[in-house]
């Protein structure tokens, strides 16, 4: 086994002197430049001389991954210290079941110690195959007796220190250029990203300078050209020296007092403190350990740096009381690019470079046993990673000078590969609607080479190729959905989206997948799946339907019903669903943090909803309804119902009276259809509500902040549920008294009160009509009449029988109100009705339809019912025929005695003579009739 | 020579710079190019210290380096170059600079119009000579494009999409076969064909606002590489362009005026605001007819300077700038005037309030007066 590679510090002395001399010549001895340049060399010396071998990395860098694979194969370390949040360690084993890229996630919804408006908190650490950290993880987990120790601050500390850091360095340029797909880029949600070895210039001017002089457009491109490619084939010593030097350069060229630097230094103290703790407790020989950290941290100058340091351990702050939950969520190349401000396609390109290098060098990287891979295995992977010729030998000090002396050697893009790209791109472009031909492939090839030459590169880079392709193939319009730049991205690797395997999912997610198995769909697929449930013929699918409705409630559009509905008391016999569980795996995983089954999560959420400080009776009733709908009747419903009763009794406002009324009505209607009838809580709710609203009614009528809608809903509750309430022991006198106590001032409330009085038989309809007629006749109050009418319309809720009267009053208003009053009122009436009383309108329209004729001609002849003359008095009753009538007529004495007792006039009805011509004839010539009577009598 | 010309072409104006660049250029040159591609880029985008040159080369076109590189490379390849973009984005200027740098001749231009005929692209005849001597090469009048072919230099076609489709399609054979046949002549001496010499290529420009008028055929499209030149929205670059071009234009009038930075700021800010409002407009009626390009800004500034020079106090003021801006942008009555009125009262007025509002106050008054005069 090889020991630490750190060479003697003296090896870099000549380079330091050379740099110092050059700096002094250009900038003068008093300038900061000589110090910066010679300081860089010192940093390299210091990092390499450290007893614990430091492996500097850059995130998503194939060169780092390659060097790591080689170094691990050569050194076989026993302990690896990795710069990742230490509390994510238990998740690493689960990576076996995933297809990368995935992200390790720490998630918290119940915060303790953080501002409540930060919730939910999410910290993600994405991992790709082409990364050094993955190589280290795969090696450590699959090699017996190797320990992997995560040493960076925990997710909790990431958030604790968040305020001290500057804003995250999201790159606006990265957003501007057609991102692969918004959907894939949003896979991490609004999480905080943590990654191993984030390396970027400390301030914008430096980056702009580097890009300008590197003749590149994006930082990723610069890095690829000047660091990544030259280091790809470098030996370990060169790699380490160069990486530490770049880390040191960026460290030294950054704002002196940047808040970010302070946080970075604290992280370094944290890491070194953890490392020392572990070494002391496990007795590990530092020579057998490897510390993998970002190049930036390798050039650290904090006092705790190094095992030889005698500084006090860093006092690690306590974590807050926030309960963190951990899991794996799918990630994607574009999500990583968006999270870390990389150029679109940079991670895909790194992945492509990685697999190309593996094939070219016939290497087998470390890979977790059992892991699914996103690509085909490289056929040529025959031998384990081995150091390149001249590898990490112990001898030789300064590898930096040759590295700095020579210009970057162009990457290994050969002509065949470029030709292949050109041909494939043209094929892809044709499929996407471009009129591209072989001539274009040739032009792209030629232009790529010319562009590379113009930009001072011996061979075209993928970025040159992309520019050439845009120049030659893109015309004035984009024919399809994707433009050429995006097609290039697809060609050079494309976005890859990871999946979390079944075994790595939380129990809830696994349970969901198991229970939906009868549907026979591939629920892990990233495409939307259509599920058809014929519940009438396949009743065994009913549990699936139940589960889907619960998921619909919890996850929103992740599962979407296309056909079918679920309401209290109703069940569809056929349902059809669009399921996106594979694509929205993150939502399912995050749901899994809340419980073990969907039912449990739903129950928790419902219980939490009614215990919230701002919970109201209306929300509690909603929770009851949902519990009934998704979980069925049971103890939960009773608990929630009891809570609703308590909340109602404690309410001092009636703002939500309309909601309460609507919901309790629906619930009672449902319970009436069940065998058991309304449960105890519902009865209590009605009796409590009856007493509650009776009590609040007088104040509600006068309170300016209570709208007519609310008062109407209160009356609706009182009248609508009166029968039920009285049956349960309430007293109607309470309501009558309450109504008598109401003395509204506002016209609409007054109208409502009149309606209530009418309903209680305290105000007959003619009297009500008379009051309205007086209002219309009085020029002083006519302007307020519309508001009375509005009140009557609202009164349709508690007193639906008033509908004909409301139509009458509306008609009267239209007919008699002056235009100056009517015209401004009409739009307001319509708006108010639409907003507040949409369900009352059909009643009104129906009634109007009954009252008014349907055709125009009939309108002229219309006499509205209220103007029609009172119906003629009913014809005097004809004497009752039959035996009883005969008996009474024959023996009138008994009836006459009774009438005398009752002091009523006595008047016997006589049989009216027959009307008509026959009757007249008989009356004029009675002789015939009398003769006939004599014959008959005779 | 430049003194006698109202507007000298780029190769004349920068002749001395081009000579010098040619003398120090040791890079590989395609065909008969006078400069290597790297030097062409340097000539157009200007030099930096890192280039290690003995003298400074000024920047002449302001925009993304990648556009210039793609354009240069296209000219070195087999295809023509089509610069497409909004009016006033510097397409023609870039085309002129490219031609001047590559072949020292930017004047072989065909201007595309609705009346452009195929003759103007290929060749026509000197009728008197034909009657007198019959058809011959001497009696033929070659078009600028044909001249470019014969000499192996760059030909230019301005506003390609303004000319009709049949005329445009005459370019297809020129760009693919690289020769023009003259069937009227006898083929015995090979006189009936004009072959293009190495170095010939074509730079066309097209206005993206003209899309749909005379669309290019697919056959022609594939013979051109399209480079889209965007409107400059970066305030710093735009200020550079306006300053550079205005100074150049005024030099033509022998006027040396220093534009105060505050006024330049006002101009740029006003255009930025108007562009933002145009971008958010729901219909064409709510949008100014002008494309609000950098060239328009230069026009406004030049107009204001000339006005103050000849009719004012020889010093550019915000008042004059405002009248010039209104005068240039108000093309349709009442739509454009209504938009400007809204802009003046909704944006300029608030800006003119407070301590910072100094020159904006004059600008406000000037604009109001101009709008009132035009209304």
Interface residues (C-beta under 8 A of the other chain):
Chain A: X213 X215 X217 X435 X437 X439 X440 X443 X446 X447 X450 X451 X453 X454 X455 X456 X467 X468 X470 X471 X472 X474 X475 X476
Chain B: X28 X37 X38 X41 X50 X65 X66 X69 X70 X72 X73 X74 X76 X77 X78 X79 X84 X206 X208 X211 X216 X218 X221 X222 X225 X226 X227 X228
